[in-house]
Amino acid sequence: MPFSVRVNNYQNNSMLNICDAELLGKKITQDKLDMNISKSYYGEKLVEKEEAEHLLKNSSIINMVGKETVSLSIELGIGTENGIKLISGVPFLIIYKM
């Protein structure tokens, strides 16, 4: 399954925005919360699992959305179940590595 990613440098840190590719361009809503999974934020390029793993391991700040993406971060020991938030059933997780 492909992942959609955008990598930026933010205050001398590597910031990764990554989502399940199938979510790109969608809007998820729950109560009064709207989240746009936009191409401008998440859609620089599509990558396969191996490159996604490399990016997750080597980024300092990670914004991730989607079941596959969040599951991969947990599998790699980067994310934890406790940090996951669900928006209309879609997992969302932010990681700051110190």
Number of C-alpha atoms within 10 A of each C-alpha: 11 18 23 24 24 18 19 14 12 11 7 8 12 15 22 26 22 30 28 21 22 12 19 22 14 12 11 14 14 11 7 5 9 12 11 14 20 13 16 10 20 27 20 14 14 18 17 11 14 9 13 22 16 10 20 24 14 14 19 18 21 24 20 25 26 22 14 18 26 26 16 17 20 13 12 13 10 16 20 15 10 7 11 16 14 12 16 12 12 15 18 18 20 16 19 12 10 5
